[in-house]
């Protein structure tokens, strides 16, 4: 019985990685991109207008912890998210800097706790999504929409995109090998920008499912 030929994607990936590995040995040539995978806990992005509703006129976000992406940080500010039947999620962290829209990103477990059905969306795509009430120290904000489960995604620069042979909004796969199991996540959204560093974001439910903390190897696949 004849053996099955390897897929074109597999051949392209092996050739590409081999070429870059050989190029990396030459002086002055960039090495193979170093992939980072991080769990993204529930959080809020906020506009300056809405920040002032929650924290008062002239409020500014202050950095509590700097994140992997340049200029991004977990702020010192937290709020309480109120869902149907007065179910709440306290201590919801706001990420900075401020944005041009207000959005809350939850995992499925968070949505169940809150009592709402949260769709999977690309960040910023909030039309028709559920809303809720957000309570801050200075006031209450009514969000008519903007609560989502962010689609799992990978940030990458144009050079990283060229290495993997993908473009903005393409879909990839993430393979996580841990000591307990190997997990492959489909439909990993590619986000390309010159300011991005190579980093995958999955939510806390996904990180727990693949035992990310015990991961021995992570890999992006076409």
Beta strands, then each sheet from edge to edge (+ up, - down):
strand 1: 36-40
strand 2: 43-45
strand 3: 63-66
strand 4: 73-82
strand 5: 88-96
strand 6: 103-105
strand 7: 120-121
strand 8: 132-135
strand 9: 140-143
strand 10: 147-150
strand 11: 153-156
strand 12: 171-178
strand 13: 182-192
strand 14: 199-203
strand 15: 215-221
sheet 1: 1+ 14+ 11- 13- 12+ 15-
sheet 2: 2+ 6- 10- 7-
sheet 3: 3+ 4- 5+
sheet 4: 3+ 4- 8+ 9-
end
